[in-house]
Each structure stands twice: as structure tokens, then as C-alpha cells.
Amino acid sequence: MKLLTPILEKGYTVIVTAMIIFFTAASLQAQWQVGVKASLGYIPKQEKSLEVIPKSDFIVYDIMYMGNTTASSIGLMAINDLGPVFFQTDVLFTNYSVNFHVTGYDEYGHYTNYYKDRYYTLELPISAGVNIDQFRIGVGPVFEINMDKESQMSALPMYNDELSTLQAGFQGSIGYQVGLLHLELRYINKFNSVTDDFSFGVDNLKSKSSANRMTFSVGIAF
């Protein structure tokens, strides 16, 4: 519950609104199973230096993306079981963070430190796939609406926040159903790089690293 506390605090209004929409839709479409869902996950460790594309006379920072952070979600799920195939969509308030190791120079000399950027997003995954006995295997797009960001990196001089409102990715999932209980393992591959969200001064950053994450979720749908 400790990991879910920031989600409950920041996403209460969004979750309540989504619940109203979901259960209203469910009353109109009885073939849908609708319920609640919570998940915990992590961003695998992938230490990579960020390439600085200088447009000024000097490079201010050496930055390394560290990965290896937690992710958590809470929200609603809806599944339409069509026999051999299924369609699923969720509305999840998701909280995850990314870590950076920064080395820089100032009037006092060389310094190094770790910084964490935490994201609060409304996650809208959509998937379709096949049913194999009680198992579900699905793929589909994931859309994220960025609602808030807490950046320790913003304390650094010349930091520019360039976070876009809407981001997207692709997911693959394996699910298992036991009665009303739905278990799911998901891997989310984000299309945007971690360097798309910020820059320093007029210098740009470049990296192929993304905050891809693996999550395990538990849901109950009626």
C-alpha cells in the first residue's frame, strides 16, 4: 500500500470519474466484465550514458540513465470475452520514476549526485488477443496522459522541462483467469526516450533508452 499512496492522493478525482464512466458503459453493455485492478512493477536496470548534442561552447553535465525503479498502478479494467478471442481496455492511474547519475562542474569544482524524476500518468492500455483455456495472450497500444511530474533534476541550472502531454507505447501481456480473479503479466515498451522529457540550456540530449517496464497486476471483474 505504501507504493500506492501517491497514486491515491494524486489520482482520486480521475479514478472516481473513470469509475463512473466505466460502470455506466457496463450497464449498457452486459457482455463486458468490469472491475478494479492494481499492479506493481519495475523498470529494468539499464545503465547508459546520455549523449549530449552541444549547441553551446561547453558541455555542462555528464548524465547516465540508471533505470531500475518501481512502478505502481490502480484503476479499472474491462474485458470482453468473445470465445476464442478477447478485447481488453484499462484506465489506470500510474506512478513510476526514473533515476539519473549526474556529474558536473561548478565554482567549487567537480561534483556527482543521483537524481530521481517521478511521473504521474493516466494510462490507457488497449489489447486484443487469443484465449487458450484460462490463459489470455494479448498485444496492443498503450497511451499515457502525463498529469504531473516531480523532478529532482529541475534543481540543476539550465534545466528545461520538455515533457509532452501525450505519450504512447506498445504492450504484450499474458493473463490468467480464476473465476472473478484476473492475474496479468505485462511488458510495456515506450516509444519515447528518457531524453525527450528534458534538456539543459540550448544543449540537447540523445539516447535510445526508454522507461520500459514490467508489471504484475491483480484484478477482480464482474
C-alpha positions in Angstrom: 0.0 0.0 0.0 2.9 2.4 0.6 3.7 2.4 -3.1 0.1 3.1 -4.0 -0.3 6.0 -1.6 0.9 8.7 -4.0 -1.5 7.4 -6.6 -4.5 7.6 -4.3 -3.5 11.1 -3.2 -3.0 12.5 -6.7 -5.4 10.4 -8.8 -8.6 10.4 -6.6 -10.7 12.6 -8.8 -9.5 10.9 -12.0 -10.2 7.5 -10.7 -13.7 8.4 -9.4 -14.5 9.9 -12.8 -13.2 6.9 -14.6 -15.3 4.6 -12.4 -18.5 6.5 -13.3 -17.7 6.2 -17.0 -16.8 2.5 -16.8 -19.8 1.4 -14.8 -22.2 3.4 -16.9 -20.8 1.8 -20.0 -21.0 -1.6 -18.3 -24.7 -1.2 -17.6 -25.3 -0.6 -21.3 -23.1 -3.5 -22.5 -23.7 -6.5 -20.3 -21.2 -8.7 -22.2 -18.4 -6.7 -20.7 -16.7 -7.8 -17.4 -15.8 -4.7 -15.5 -13.8 -4.4 -12.3 -10.9 -2.9 -10.3 -7.2 -3.6 -10.9 -3.9 -2.8 -9.1 -0.4 -3.6 -10.2 3.2 -3.3 -9.1 6.2 -3.5 -11.4 9.7 -2.2 -12.1 11.8 -0.6 -14.8 14.7 -2.9 -15.5 18.2 -1.7 -14.8 19.9 -0.3 -18.0 22.8 2.0 -17.2 23.5 4.1 -20.3 25.3 7.4 -20.7 23.2 10.1 -22.4 24.8 11.7 -25.5 25.0 15.5 -25.3 24.5 17.3 -28.5 26.1 20.7 -27.7 24.9 23.9 -29.2 26.9 26.0 -26.7 30.6 26.3 -26.2 30.9 23.7 -23.5 29.2 20.6 -22.0 27.9 21.3 -18.5 26.9 17.8 -17.3 27.7 14.1 -17.8 24.5 12.2 -17.3 23.9 8.5 -17.0 20.4 6.9 -17.1 20.2 4.3 -14.3 16.8 2.7 -14.7 15.9 0.1 -12.0 13.0 1.8 -10.3 9.5 0.8 -9.2 6.1 1.4 -10.8 2.6 1.1 -9.5 -0.9 1.4 -10.8 -4.5 1.4 -9.6 -7.7 1.8 -11.6 -10.3 -0.1 -13.6 -10.3 -2.9 -16.1 -12.9 -4.1 -18.7 -12.8 -7.4 -20.7 -15.0 -8.5 -23.5 -14.6 -12.3 -23.9 -15.6 -13.4 -27.4 -14.8 -17.1 -27.0 -11.5 -17.8 -28.9 -10.5 -14.1 -28.7 -10.8 -11.2 -26.3 -10.7 -7.4 -26.1 -9.4 -5.6 -23.0 -9.0 -2.0 -22.0 -8.0 -0.4 -18.7 -8.0 3.1 -17.1 -5.1 3.2 -14.7 -3.5 5.9 -12.7 0.2 5.0 -12.8 3.1 6.2 -10.8 6.7 5.5 -11.8 10.1 7.1 -11.6 13.5 7.1 -13.4 17.0 7.6 -11.9 19.9 9.6 -13.2 23.5 9.9 -12.2 24.9 13.4 -12.9 28.5 14.6 -12.9 29.1 18.3 -13.2 31.4 21.2 -12.5 30.8 24.5 -10.8 32.8 27.2 -9.0 33.6 24.7 -6.2 35.0 22.0 -8.6 33.8 18.5 -9.6 30.6 17.0 -8.1 28.4 14.0 -8.6 24.9 13.1 -7.4 21.9 10.9 -8.1 18.5 12.4 -9.1 15.0 10.9 -9.4 12.2 12.1 -11.7 8.7 10.8 -10.7 5.9 10.7 -13.2 2.1 10.6 -12.5 0.2 9.5 -15.6 -3.3 8.3 -16.7 -2.5 5.1 -18.5 -4.9 3.8 -21.2 -3.8 0.3 -22.4 -5.8 -1.4 -25.1 -5.1 -5.0 -26.1 -6.6 -7.9 -28.1 -5.6 -11.5 -28.4 -6.5 -15.1 -28.0 -7.9 -17.3 -25.2 -6.2 -20.6 -24.5 -8.1 -22.4 -21.8 -7.9 -20.0 -18.9 -4.9 -18.1 -20.3 -5.0 -14.8 -22.4 -2.2 -13.7 -24.7 -2.6 -10.2 -26.0 -0.9 -7.2 -27.6 -1.8 -3.6 -28.3 -1.0 0.1 -27.9 -0.6 2.0 -24.6 -1.4 5.7 -24.3 -0.2 7.8 -21.4 -1.6 11.2 -20.4 1.1 12.9 -18.2 -0.7 14.5 -15.3 2.2 15.6 -13.1 6.0 15.3 -12.7 8.2 15.8 -9.7 11.8 16.3 -10.9 14.9 16.5 -8.7 16.8 17.2 -11.9 14.9 20.6 -12.2 17.1 21.9 -9.4 20.1 21.9 -11.7 20.9 25.1 -13.5 19.7 25.5 -17.1 17.2 22.6 -16.8 14.3 22.7 -19.3 11.2 20.6 -18.8 10.0 19.3 -22.2 7.5 16.7 -21.1 4.7 16.2 -23.6 1.1 15.8 -22.5 0.5 12.6 -24.5 2.9 9.7 -25.0 2.5 6.2 -26.4 4.0 2.7 -26.4 3.2 -0.9 -27.1 2.5 -3.8 -24.8 2.5 -7.5 -24.6 0.6 -9.4 -21.9 -0.1 -12.9 -20.5 -3.2 -13.2 -18.3 -4.8 -16.0 -16.3 -8.4 -16.1 -15.0 -9.7 -18.0 -12.0 -13.4 -17.1 -11.5 -13.6 -13.4 -10.9 -9.9 -13.1 -10.3 -7.6 -11.9 -13.2 -3.8 -12.2 -13.0 -1.7 -10.5 -15.6 1.9 -10.1 -16.5 2.6 -7.1 -18.9 5.7 -5.6 -20.6 5.3 -2.0 -21.8 7.7 -0.7 -24.4 7.5 3.1 -24.5 8.1 4.8 -27.9 9.7 8.0 -26.4 13.3 8.1 -25.0 14.0 9.4 -21.4 15.8 12.3 -23.1 12.7 13.5 -24.8 11.4 15.0 -21.5 14.2 17.5 -20.7 17.2 19.4 -21.9 19.8 21.7 -20.5 20.2 25.3 -21.8 20.4 25.1 -25.6 22.1 21.7 -25.5 20.0 18.7 -26.5 20.3 15.1 -25.2 20.1 11.9 -27.1 19.6 8.3 -26.0 17.7 5.2 -27.2 16.9 4.3 -23.6 13.2 4.3 -22.6 11.4 3.8 -19.3 10.1 0.4 -20.3 8.5 -1.5 -17.5 7.4 -5.0 -16.5 4.3 -5.2 -14.3 2.3 -7.8 -12.5 -1.4 -7.0 -11.8 -4.3 -8.4 -9.9 -7.9 -7.6 -10.8 -11.4 -8.5 -9.9 -14.1 -8.2 -12.7 -17.8 -9.0 -12.7 
